[in-house]
Structures are given as structure tokens and as C-alpha cells.
């Protein structure tokens, strides 16, 4: 994925995500996470039912996938640059949070149903973080997941053996029982992500007492 393609994909997804600004907490004027936000786009109709395949080949839904606070990223294992860098960044943020006693699961959802088998995903995620979990599925399942998260992807020259995929590059923060609360762009550092995630997780814990 080229830098230009990444920029275009991110820009397209940013517009789509921004449309969700009116939903969830903002509808009732009761944003319990207001102090955690650095921007205005958050909360909203992002996420929803998922039916995918995990690294063992088992069918799973969003209930199993997002049972804990999760950082969700859509990409593909053959991605030459963006995906490894972004997910290494996510893994670093998870390690910082773990030092604070906060357990967050790094999640990688493939947009490449043809090449990303459970075995391929396992090799990719294990190289980045021991708790990172990868998910794949049929082309229809992946498309449904992408639509649920308002992400974008497009296979370039699919007839070629080593085709590339343009895709959005946001990382979504999902909380159990709440769903989507915020997203992170590529320029967010591990420390910035960890600080923000900690705020959300701690605030949610207080509200659920």
C-alpha cells in the first residue's frame, strides 16, 4: 500500500466516520467520555454484529471477539509497510497499558479473504504481540465487517499474484457493553494512545459500578 493510497483511504474513511458524530452519547447530550476525547468525532453507529473466523479456524461473533477492551484494525498480512507499522504501534500501546494494570486486546481483521488464512494470520499476529488476535472470513463476511466499521478497502489488480490492497488505517477503540468510543489515526503515538485508552477504560469502569 503506497503512502498516497493510504492517505486517500484514510481521508475517505475520515469522512465516513465523521458522519457518525450525531449518534449514541451525543443524541442525549450525555457523553460520559467527554473528558477523554481530543476531538469531536466519537461514539456512533460504528461496529455491530460480526461473523468471522479466528486463528484456529473457529467461527466467532463480536461477543467473543470484543469481550475485553479492544483496539481494532483492518488490514492484510501481505501489506508491505502500513499494516506492520500501525499494528506494532498498537502493540506498544497495549504493553504500556498492561504496565498500568489495564488489559486491552489488539485485534487485526483481515480484508484479504483470498490469502489471509488462519495460519497466515497466526504468523503475522504472533510476530507483533502474544495477545494480538487475527480474524478472517469469506469475502462476504469481511465486506460485512468492513461496512459495520465504516472502513474502506479496494483490491488493486486482483488478477496479479502479489496484488496490493488500498484500505483505511484507523484503529478503533471498542469497549465491552458499550461498543465504539473513539478511533486513532496513524500519527497517534503509543503513549498518546495508551493515555486515551486508559481514560476511557477507567471512566467506563466507574460508570459500571
C-alpha positions, 0 to 999 in steps of 0.5 A: 500500500503506497503512502498516497493510497493510504492517505486517500483511504484514510481521508475517505474513511475520515469522512465516513466516520465523521458522519457518525458524530450525531449518534449514541452519547451525543443524541442525549447530550450525555457523553460520559467520555467527554473528558477523554476525547481530543476531538469531536468525532466519537461514539456512533453507529460504528461496529455491530454484529460480526461473523468471522473466523479466528486463528484456529479456524473457529467461527466467532461473533463480536461477543467473543471477539470484543469481550475485553477492551479492544483496539481494532484494525483492518488490514492484510498480512501481505501489506508491505509497510502500513499494516506492520507499522500501525499494528506494532504501534498498537502493540506498544500501546497495549504493553504500556497499558498492561504496565498500568494494570489495564488489559486491552486486546489488539485485534487485526481483521483481515480484508484479504479473504483470498490469502489471509488464512488462519495460519497466515494470520497466526504468523503475522499476529504472533510476530507483533504481540502474544495477545494480538488476535487475527480474524478472517472470513469469506469475502462476504463476511469481511465486506460485512465487517468492513461496512459495520466499521465504516472502513474502506478497502479496494483490491488493486489488480486482483488478477496479479499474484502479489496484488496490493490492497488500498484500505483505511488505517484507523484503529478503533477503540471498542469497549465491552457493553458499550461498543465504539468510543473513539478511533486513532489515526496513524500519527497517534503515538503509543503513549498518546494512545495508551493515555486515551485508552486508559481514560476511557477504560477507567471512566467506563469502569466507574460508570459500571459500578 
